[in-house]
Amino acid sequence: MKEEGREGAAFLDEVRKKRGIEAVVASFRNLAEKREEQAVADLNDRRLSFPTVYALRKEIEQFGFIEVMHWRTRTALEWLREDQWTLSSDVQSVHPSLKWIVTTGATETIDAGYLKKIDEAAALLTMVFRDHSLLPTVADAIFYRCRNDLPYHYLVTAFLEAKNPHSLTLIADKLRSADSKEAACARKMLGFVPGINKQDEKDDTKPFTAFLRWMEENGPYLRYKGETFDTFSHPTPYVLVYAAKYGGHFVSVEDGTPIVKLTKQERRTWERFEVLPLEQQKRLAGLSFRKRRENDDEWVRWMQLSMKKQLKAAQGRENDD
């Protein structure tokens, strides 16, 4: 075994990656039977990855090594033994253990049960622990499964349930991937964004550019709707709160309400806006955003007009275009 702290992979990881699952199981059994102390030392190598521990879980239990293992690995094994995922009362050990599982194992495959455990760990991290630091890793796992034709819908749910609209940029980045499966997966996940599925043989970066423009214009005004591939073939996870975009009010992604308390006048304007037909809301919100970006003073004066006059101005601008 290489000394802990040295560069490179753990010994058991090297065996699994170079020779396969059966080889690492046979090697570990032989080591456990003849050199138990060394077997335990190899299991406690801090560089050891979750896929190898998963592959050896039956042998580890058979030889009674669980209690002498590093707390992170022991917690992971105890979690694997549960019929249904649960949270231990020792949250301080559960969180880093789950993080280790996803960080070291999200882009590998052992069997269907392994994929299910990765899905569950990712869901706990993003939905219960609200750990957004793992979102790039979860995104990588989604595209790993797309490339290898493995199920990824539950991972998408774990990713979206973080309710972090700006994390969609991690998905959008794959719109310009040279891998056709990755690009198709990204278009499918972002199909609710206008312009994403428009193909241009001369410029395959247009969908990515369309996403960036959409996020720049609408990011602060998005509410999480909760649609995922679990229940919808073409989900819309986020919807635009047009009243917020119209008035320039950042909203809570949870429920679409303004983050900062509105003044009485702003509240009245919000309420009057919300009773307008949807198409009028879209038109006014877009025009208001553009005016606010181009000239704030002019926008303030424009906002003092009645919505009827604003709509007429919007119609006139569209006719000019």
DRENDO-1510 file (C-alpha; in Angstrom, 1 decimal, always signed):
<recs>
REC; n; res; u; v; w
REC; 1; MET; +0.0; +0.0; +0.0 .
REC; 2; LYS; +1.2; +3.6; -0.7 .
REC; 3; GLU; +1.6; +5.7; +2.3 .
REC; 4; GLU; -1.4; +7.9; +3.2 .
REC; 5; GLY; -0.8; +11.4; +2.1 .
REC; 6; ARG; +1.3; +10.4; -1.0 .
REC; 7; GLU; +0.1; +11.4; -4.4 .
REC; 8; GLY; -1.8; +8.9; -6.5 .
REC; 9; ALA; -4.8; +6.6; -6.0 .
REC; 10; ALA; -5.4; +4.3; -3.1 .
REC; 11; PHE; -4.2; +0.7; -3.7 .
REC; 12; LEU; -7.7; -0.8; -3.7 .
REC; 13; ASP; -8.9; +1.9; -6.2 .
REC; 14; GLU; -6.0; +1.1; -8.5 .
REC; 15; VAL; -6.9; -2.6; -8.5 .
REC; 16; ARG; -10.5; -1.9; -9.3 .
REC; 17; LYS; -9.8; +0.6; -12.0 .
REC; 18; LYS; -7.1; -1.5; -13.7 .
REC; 19; ARG; -8.5; -5.0; -13.2 .
REC; 20; GLY; -12.2; -4.7; -12.4 .
REC; 21; ILE; -14.7; -5.4; -9.7 .
REC; 22; GLU; -14.0; -9.2; -9.4 .
REC; 23; ALA; -10.3; -8.6; -9.1 .
REC; 24; VAL; -10.5; -6.1; -6.3 .
REC; 25; VAL; -12.9; -8.3; -4.4 .
REC; 26; ALA; -10.6; -11.3; -4.8 .
REC; 27; SER; -7.6; -9.3; -3.9 .
REC; 28; PHE; -9.2; -7.8; -0.8 .
REC; 29; ARG; -10.5; -11.2; +0.4 .
REC; 30; ASN; -7.0; -12.7; +0.1 .
REC; 31; LEU; -5.5; -9.7; +2.0 .
REC; 32; ALA; -8.2; -9.9; +4.7 .
REC; 33; GLU; -7.5; -13.6; +5.3 .
REC; 34; LYS; -3.8; -13.4; +5.3 .
REC; 35; ARG; -2.9; -9.8; +6.4 .
REC; 36; GLU; -5.9; -8.4; +8.3 .
REC; 37; GLU; -4.0; -5.4; +9.6 .
REC; 38; GLN; -3.0; -4.4; +6.1 .
REC; 39; ALA; -6.5; -4.9; +4.8 .
REC; 40; VAL; -7.9; -2.5; +7.4 .
REC; 41; ALA; -5.1; +0.0; +6.6 .
REC; 42; ASP; -6.0; -0.1; +2.9 .
REC; 43; LEU; -9.7; +0.5; +3.8 .
REC; 44; ASN; -8.8; +3.5; +5.9 .
REC; 45; ASP; -6.7; +5.1; +3.2 .
REC; 46; ARG; -8.2; +8.6; +3.0 .
REC; 47; ARG; -7.8; +8.6; -0.8 .
REC; 48; LEU; -10.1; +5.6; -1.1 .
REC; 49; SER; -13.2; +6.3; -3.2 .
REC; 50; PHE; -16.8; +5.3; -2.6 .
REC; 51; PRO; -17.2; +3.0; -5.7 .
REC; 52; THR; -14.5; +0.7; -4.3 .
REC; 53; VAL; -16.1; +0.7; -0.8 .
REC; 54; TYR; -19.4; -0.1; -2.4 .
REC; 55; ALA; -17.9; -3.0; -4.4 .
REC; 56; LEU; -16.4; -4.4; -1.2 .
REC; 57; ARG; -19.3; -3.7; +1.2 .
REC; 58; LYS; -20.2; -7.4; +1.6 .
REC; 59; GLU; -16.6; -8.5; +2.3 .
REC; 60; ILE; -16.1; -5.6; +4.8 .
REC; 61; GLU; -19.2; -6.7; +6.7 .
REC; 62; GLN; -18.3; -10.4; +6.5 .
REC; 63; PHE; -14.8; -9.8; +8.0 .
REC; 64; GLY; -16.2; -7.5; +10.7 .
REC; 65; PHE; -14.2; -4.5; +9.6 .
REC; 66; ILE; -17.0; -1.8; +9.9 .
REC; 67; GLU; -16.3; -0.8; +13.5 .
REC; 68; VAL; -12.5; -0.3; +12.8 .
REC; 69; MET; -12.9; +1.9; +9.7 .
REC; 70; HIS; -12.6; +5.6; +9.4 .
REC; 71; TRP; -15.8; +7.4; +10.5 .
REC; 72; ARG; -16.6; +8.8; +7.1 .
REC; 73; THR; -16.5; +5.3; +5.4 .
REC; 74; ARG; -18.2; +3.7; +8.4 .
REC; 75; THR; -21.1; +6.2; +8.1 .
REC; 76; ALA; -21.4; +5.5; +4.4 .
REC; 77; LEU; -21.6; +1.7; +5.0 .
REC; 78; GLU; -24.1; +2.1; +7.7 .
REC; 79; TRP; -26.2; +4.2; +5.3 .
REC; 80; LEU; -25.9; +1.6; +2.6 .
REC; 81; ARG; -27.3; -1.0; +4.9 .
REC; 82; GLU; -30.6; +0.9; +5.4 .
REC; 83; ASP; -33.5; -0.4; +3.3 .
REC; 84; GLN; -34.6; +3.2; +2.9 .
REC; 85; TRP; -32.4; +6.2; +3.2 .
REC; 86; THR; -32.5; +7.9; +6.6 .
REC; 87; LEU; -30.6; +10.6; +8.4 .
REC; 88; SER; -28.6; +9.7; +11.4 .
REC; 89; SER; -28.8; +11.9; +14.5 .
REC; 90; ASP; -25.1; +12.5; +14.0 .
REC; 91; VAL; -25.5; +15.1; +11.2 .
REC; 92; GLN; -21.9; +16.2; +11.5 .
REC; 93; SER; -20.8; +12.8; +10.2 .
REC; 94; VAL; -23.6; +12.2; +7.7 .
REC; 95; HIS; -23.1; +15.3; +5.7 .
REC; 96; PRO; -19.4; +14.9; +4.9 .
REC; 97; SER; -19.9; +11.2; +4.3 .
REC; 98; LEU; -22.6; +11.8; +1.8 .
REC; 99; LYS; -20.4; +14.5; +0.2 .
REC; 100; TRP; -17.6; +12.0; -0.1 .
REC; 101; ILE; -19.9; +9.5; -1.7 .
REC; 102; VAL; -21.0; +12.0; -4.4 .
REC; 103; THR; -17.6; +13.7; -4.9 .
REC; 104; THR; -15.7; +10.4; -5.4 .
REC; 105; GLY; -18.4; +8.3; -7.0 .
REC; 106; ALA; -20.9; +10.4; -9.0 .
REC; 107; THR; -19.2; +9.7; -12.4 .
REC; 108; GLU; -18.8; +6.0; -12.0 .
REC; 109; THR; -21.0; +2.9; -12.3 .
REC; 110; ILE; -21.1; -0.4; -10.5 .
REC; 111; ASP; -24.7; -1.6; -10.8 .
REC; 112; ALA; -28.3; -0.3; -10.7 .
REC; 113; GLY; -28.2; -0.3; -6.9 .
REC; 114; TYR; -25.1; +1.9; -6.9 .
REC; 115; LEU; -26.7; +4.5; -9.2 .
REC; 116; LYS; -29.7; +4.6; -6.9 .
REC; 117; LYS; -27.5; +5.3; -3.9 .
REC; 118; ILE; -25.7; +8.1; -5.8 .
REC; 119; ASP; -29.2; +9.6; -6.6 .
REC; 120; GLU; -30.3; +9.4; -3.0 .
REC; 121; ALA; -27.0; +10.9; -1.7 .
REC; 122; ALA; -27.2; +13.8; -4.2 .
REC; 123; ALA; -30.9; +14.4; -3.2 .
REC; 124; LEU; -30.0; +14.6; +0.5 .
REC; 125; LEU; -27.2; +17.0; -0.1 .
REC; 126; THR; -29.1; +19.4; -2.3 .
REC; 127; MET; -32.6; +19.1; -0.8 .
REC; 128; VAL; -32.0; +18.5; +2.9 .
REC; 129; PHE; -28.5; +19.9; +3.6 .
REC; 130; ARG; -28.9; +22.6; +0.9 .
REC; 131; ASP; -25.3; +22.1; -0.1 .
REC; 132; HIS; -25.0; +24.0; -3.3 .
REC; 133; SER; -21.2; +23.4; -3.5 .
REC; 134; LEU; -22.0; +19.9; -4.9 .
REC; 135; LEU; -24.1; +21.2; -7.9 .
REC; 136; PRO; -21.1; +21.2; -10.3 .
REC; 137; THR; -20.4; +17.6; -9.4 .
REC; 138; VAL; -24.1; +16.7; -9.8 .
REC; 139; ALA; -24.1; +18.4; -13.2 .
REC; 140; ASP; -21.1; +16.4; -14.2 .
REC; 141; ALA; -22.8; +13.2; -13.1 .
REC; 142; ILE; -25.9; +14.1; -15.2 .
REC; 143; PHE; -23.9; +14.4; -18.3 .
REC; 144; TYR; -21.8; +11.3; -17.5 .
REC; 145; ARG; -25.0; +9.3; -17.5 .
REC; 146; CYS; -26.2; +11.0; -20.7 .
REC; 147; ARG; -23.1; +10.0; -22.5 .
REC; 148; ASN; -23.4; +6.4; -21.3 .
REC; 149; ASP; -27.1; +6.0; -21.7 .
REC; 150; LEU; -27.8; +5.6; -18.0 .
REC; 151; PRO; -30.8; +6.9; -16.1 .
REC; 152; TYR; -30.4; +10.5; -15.0 .
REC; 153; HIS; -33.9; +11.9; -14.2 .
REC; 154; TYR; -33.5; +11.5; -10.4 .
REC; 155; LEU; -30.2; +13.3; -10.5 .
REC; 156; VAL; -31.9; +16.1; -12.5 .
REC; 157; THR; -34.5; +16.4; -9.8 .
REC; 158; ALA; -31.8; +16.6; -7.1 .
REC; 159; PHE; -30.1; +19.3; -9.1 .
REC; 160; LEU; -33.2; +21.4; -9.7 .
REC; 161; GLU; -34.5; +21.0; -6.1 .
REC; 162; ALA; -31.6; +23.0; -5.0 .
REC; 163; LYS; -33.7; +25.9; -6.3 .
REC; 164; ASN; -30.7; +27.8; -7.6 .
REC; 165; PRO; -31.6; +29.3; -11.0 .
REC; 166; HIS; -28.1; +30.5; -11.7 .
REC; 167; SER; -26.8; +26.9; -11.4 .
REC; 168; LEU; -28.6; +26.3; -14.8 .
REC; 169; THR; -25.5; +27.9; -16.3 .
REC; 170; LEU; -23.7; +24.6; -15.5 .
REC; 171; ILE; -26.2; +22.8; -17.7 .
REC; 172; ALA; -26.2; +25.6; -20.4 .
REC; 173; ASP; -22.4; +25.2; -20.8 .
REC; 174; LYS; -23.0; +21.8; -22.4 .
REC; 175; LEU; -25.1; +23.4; -25.1 .
REC; 176; ARG; -21.9; +24.1; -26.9 .
REC; 177; SER; -20.4; +20.6; -26.2 .
REC; 178; ALA; -18.8; +18.7; -29.1 .
REC; 179; ASP; -20.5; +15.6; -27.7 .
REC; 180; SER; -23.9; +15.3; -29.3 .
REC; 181; LYS; -25.4; +13.4; -26.4 .
REC; 182; GLU; -24.3; +16.1; -23.9 .
REC; 183; ALA; -25.7; +18.9; -26.1 .
REC; 184; ALA; -29.0; +17.1; -26.6 .
REC; 185; CYS; -29.3; +16.5; -22.9 .
REC; 186; ALA; -28.7; +20.2; -22.1 .
REC; 187; ARG; -31.3; +21.2; -24.7 .
REC; 188; LYS; -33.8; +18.9; -23.2 .
REC; 189; MET; -33.2; +20.2; -19.6 .
REC; 190; LEU; -33.4; +23.8; -20.8 .
REC; 191; GLY; -36.2; +23.4; -23.3 .
REC; 192; PHE; -38.3; +25.9; -21.3 .
REC; 193; VAL; -35.9; +28.7; -22.2 .
REC; 194; PRO; -36.9; +30.6; -25.4 .
REC; 195; GLY; -34.4; +30.0; -28.3 .
REC; 196; ILE; -32.7; +27.0; -26.8 .
REC; 197; ASN; -33.9; +24.5; -29.3 .
REC; 198; LYS; -33.4; +26.7; -32.4 .
REC; 199; GLN; -30.7; +25.0; -34.5 .
REC; 200; ASP; -28.3; +26.9; -36.6 .
REC; 201; GLU; -25.8; +24.9; -38.7 .
REC; 202; LYS; -23.5; +27.9; -39.1 .
REC; 203; ASP; -23.4; +28.8; -35.5 .
REC; 204; ASP; -23.9; +26.1; -32.8 .
REC; 205; THR; -23.2; +28.6; -30.0 .
REC; 206; LYS; -26.5; +30.4; -30.5 .
REC; 207; PRO; -28.4; +28.3; -27.9 .
REC; 208; PHE; -25.8; +29.1; -25.3 .
REC; 209; THR; -25.9; +32.8; -26.2 .
REC; 210; ALA; -29.7; +32.7; -26.0 .
REC; 211; PHE; -29.5; +31.2; -22.5 .
REC; 212; LEU; -27.0; +33.8; -21.3 .
REC; 213; ARG; -29.2; +36.6; -22.5 .
REC; 214; TRP; -32.3; +35.1; -21.0 .
REC; 215; MET; -30.6; +34.6; -17.6 .
REC; 216; GLU; -29.2; +38.1; -17.6 .
REC; 217; GLU; -32.6; +39.5; -18.2 .
REC; 218; ASN; -34.8; +37.2; -16.1 .
REC; 219; GLY; -32.5; +35.6; -13.4 .
REC; 220; PRO; -33.6; +37.9; -10.5 .
REC; 221; TYR; -37.3; +37.4; -11.3 .
REC; 222; LEU; -37.6; +33.6; -11.4 .
REC; 223; ARG; -39.8; +31.5; -9.2 .
REC; 224; TYR; -39.2; +27.7; -8.8 .
REC; 225; LYS; -42.2; +25.9; -10.2 .
REC; 226; GLY; -41.0; +22.4; -9.3 .
REC; 227; GLU; -41.6; +20.6; -12.6 .
REC; 228; THR; -39.1; +17.8; -13.2 .
REC; 229; PHE; -38.7; +14.8; -15.6 .
REC; 230; ASP; -40.2; +12.6; -12.8 .
REC; 231; THR; -43.7; +13.8; -13.8 .
REC; 232; PHE; -43.4; +15.9; -17.0 .
REC; 233; SER; -41.9; +15.0; -20.4 .
REC; 234; HIS; -41.2; +18.7; -21.0 .
REC; 235; PRO; -40.8; +20.3; -17.6 .
REC; 236; THR; -40.7; +24.0; -16.8 .
REC; 237; PRO; -38.8; +24.1; -13.5 .
REC; 238; TYR; -38.7; +28.0; -13.3 .
REC; 239; VAL; -41.3; +30.6; -14.3 .
REC; 240; LEU; -40.9; +34.3; -14.7 .
REC; 241; VAL; -42.7; +36.6; -12.3 .
REC; 242; TYR; -43.7; +39.3; -14.8 .
REC; 243; ALA; -44.8; +41.8; -12.1 .
REC; 244; ALA; -41.3; +41.6; -10.5 .
REC; 245; LYS; -39.6; +42.2; -13.9 .
REC; 246; TYR; -41.9; +45.1; -14.6 .
REC; 247; GLY; -41.2; +46.8; -11.3 .
REC; 248; GLY; -37.5; +45.7; -11.0 .
REC; 249; HIS; -38.1; +43.8; -7.8 .
REC; 250; PHE; -35.9; +40.8; -7.0 .
REC; 251; VAL; -38.0; +37.9; -5.8 .
REC; 252; SER; -37.6; +34.8; -3.6 .
REC; 253; VAL; -37.1; +31.8; -5.8 .
REC; 254; GLU; -39.3; +29.8; -3.3 .
REC; 255; ASP; -42.6; +31.6; -3.8 .
REC; 256; GLY; -42.0; +34.6; -6.2 .
REC; 257; THR; -42.6; +37.2; -3.5 .
REC; 258; PRO; -40.4; +40.4; -3.4 .
REC; 259; ILE; -37.3; +40.0; -1.2 .
REC; 260; VAL; -37.6; +43.6; -0.1 .
REC; 261; LYS; -40.9; +44.8; +1.3 .
REC; 262; LEU; -42.7; +46.9; -1.3 .
REC; 263; THR; -44.0; +50.4; -0.6 .
REC; 264; LYS; -47.8; +51.0; -0.7 .
REC; 265; GLN; -47.4; +52.5; -4.1 .
REC; 266; GLU; -45.3; +49.6; -5.4 .
REC; 267; ARG; -47.8; +47.1; -3.9 .
REC; 268; ARG; -50.7; +48.8; -5.7 .
REC; 269; THR; -48.8; +48.8; -9.0 .
REC; 270; TRP; -47.9; +45.1; -8.5 .
REC; 271; GLU; -51.6; +44.2; -7.9 .
REC; 272; ARG; -52.8; +46.3; -10.9 .
REC; 273; PHE; -50.2; +44.7; -13.1 .
REC; 274; GLU; -51.2; +41.1; -12.1 .
REC; 275; VAL; -54.8; +41.5; -13.3 .
REC; 276; LEU; -53.6; +42.3; -16.8 .
REC; 277; PRO; -53.9; +39.5; -19.5 .
REC; 278; LEU; -50.7; +37.4; -19.7 .
REC; 279; GLU; -49.7; +38.7; -23.1 .
REC; 280; GLN; -49.9; +42.3; -21.9 .
REC; 281; GLN; -47.9; +41.4; -18.8 .
REC; 282; LYS; -45.1; +39.9; -21.0 .
REC; 283; ARG; -45.1; +43.0; -23.3 .
REC; 284; LEU; -45.0; +45.5; -20.5 .
REC; 285; ALA; -42.4; +43.6; -18.4 .
REC; 286; GLY; -40.1; +43.3; -21.3 .
REC; 287; LEU; -40.4; +47.0; -22.2 .
REC; 288; SER; -40.0; +48.1; -18.6 .
REC; 289; PHE; -36.8; +46.0; -18.3 .
REC; 290; ARG; -35.3; +47.5; -21.5 .
REC; 291; LYS; -36.1; +51.1; -20.4 .
REC; 292; ARG; -34.7; +50.5; -17.0 .
REC; 293; ARG; -31.5; +49.2; -18.4 .
REC; 294; GLU; -31.1; +51.9; -21.0 .
REC; 295; ASN; -32.0; +55.0; -18.9 .
REC; 296; ASP; -33.1; +54.8; -15.3 .
REC; 297; ASP; -34.4; +58.4; -15.2 .
REC; 298; GLU; -36.5; +57.9; -18.3 .
REC; 299; TRP; -37.8; +54.6; -16.8 .
REC; 300; VAL; -38.9; +56.4; -13.6 .
REC; 301; ARG; -40.9; +58.9; -15.6 .
REC; 302; TRP; -42.3; +56.2; -17.8 .
REC; 303; MET; -43.5; +54.2; -14.7 .
REC; 304; GLN; -45.5; +57.3; -13.7 .
REC; 305; LEU; -47.7; +56.8; -16.8 .
REC; 306; SER; -50.9; +54.7; -16.6 .
REC; 307; MET; -50.5; +51.1; -17.8 .
REC; 308; LYS; -52.9; +51.9; -20.6 .
REC; 309; LYS; -50.5; +54.6; -21.9 .
REC; 310; GLN; -47.6; +52.2; -21.4 .
REC; 311; LEU; -49.3; +49.6; -23.4 .
REC; 312; LYS; -49.9; +52.1; -26.2 .
REC; 313; ALA; -46.3; +53.0; -26.1 .
REC; 314; ALA; -45.3; +49.3; -26.2 .
REC; 315; GLN; -47.6; +48.8; -29.2 .
REC; 316; GLY; -46.1; +51.8; -31.0 .
REC; 317; ARG; -42.5; +50.5; -30.4 .
REC; 318; GLU; -43.4; +47.1; -31.8 .
REC; 319; ASN; -44.9; +48.7; -34.9 .
REC; 320; ASP; -41.8; +50.8; -35.3 .
REC; 321; ASP; -39.7; +47.6; -35.1 .
</recs>
